[in-house]
Amino acid sequence: MPGDMSPLPLSVDGRRSGSPALPATPMETINTMVHYYRGELGRMAGWRDRIDRTTNWAITVVAALLSVSLSTPTSHHGVLLFAMLLVTLLLMIEARRYRFFDVYRARVRQLERFYFAEILNPRGQLADDWAAPIAKSLRKPEFLISYRDAACRRLRRNYCWMYLILLLAWGLKISSSTMQGQTGTGKDIALAFEHVVAKAALGPIPGGFVLGFLAVFYAAVAYFSLKVDMSDTELAHGSVHV
């Protein structure tokens, strides 16, 4: 009858006949664990691939704009500043993606540490609550790290080196006579500091302000690159990072 909301009949074991049955034998439990692990591993690998794509985009941006800026003296140094802006945008995108990746990574590592590792090399009885963090995460998924911590991790792993390369290229661009198109002497000489400050100007923005802003920006990059929570042992030097 349409609109009939009567409850489903009960089965012999007391469950609703229309609800999926829970594993009743050890073999069913093992099969469920294997399929669940494969599903979580697939999701983790998918987000890992998204993170790698963002990193590849950042590397491509740095390489392309370095080539544009350093290949000709007529190129403006603002191209490298624009590259820093794009790299920062990609870092923000990657930090968001890393937060999702970290959720599935934690579930997979929980299974590997406390279940599959004990199957391969038993060291004692399985703890009764080893799967509790996974169940809690499945019932109410929550991010395990903050957006800032995620950005700091990605900054320390990859992006700090990109920023460093861009800074060195920008410094070369505004301090070298050859890079500024001053080839009358036939030699590449370093410009005086006042000339460097003048060349650092960005349109109506004076060079002193640009230099000061970059000094503050790179101080923040250095600070947040070192300010990484190392409480997770898998982030320690020498361990495999997944």
C-alpha positions, 0 to 999 in steps of 0.5 A: 500500500502506498505510503505504508510506513509499517516496520519491517518484519523481524528475522529469527535473530531479532534484526530487521530483515531489510537491514544488512547483516553484520559478519557472523563468522570469522571468515566474513569478518576477515573479508569485510576488513579486507574490502574496507581496507582496500576502499580506504587505501583507494581514497587515501591514494586518490587524495595523495594524487591530488596533493601531488598534482598541486605540487607539480603545478607549483613546480611548473609555475616556478619553472615557467616564470623563472624562465620568463623572468631570467631569459631576457633583461627586459622582463620585469622583476614583478613576474617573480613576485607574481610567481610567489603569489601563485605558489602561495595560492597553490599552497593554500589549496594543497593544505586543504587537500592534505587535511582530507588526505590525513583523515584517510591516512590515519584510518589506513595506518591504524589498520596496518599498525594494529591489525595487519602487522599483528597478523604478519608478526603477532606480538601479543593479544590484540587490544579490544579498542584498537578499532575504536578510533576508526569507528569514531571517525566513520560515525563522525568524520572530523579533520585531525589537524588544523588548516595552519598545521597542514599548511606548515607541513606542506611548506616544510616538505616542498614549498619552502624550497620553491620560495627560496629559489624564487627569492634568489632569482628575484634578488639576482634580477634586481641586483645584477646589471646584466639582468637589468639590461645595463650591458654597456660595460660588457661585464655583470656587476652588482648594483649599489644598494640605492639602485637595488632599492630603486629597481625593486619598485613595483609601479607606484609602490616604492622599492623600500616597501617591497623589500620590507614586505618581502623581508616580513613574508620570508621571515614568516615562511621560515618561521612556519617551515620550522613550526611543525608538530612532530608528535606524529612519529611518522613525520620524524626524519628517516621514517617513511611518510605515507 
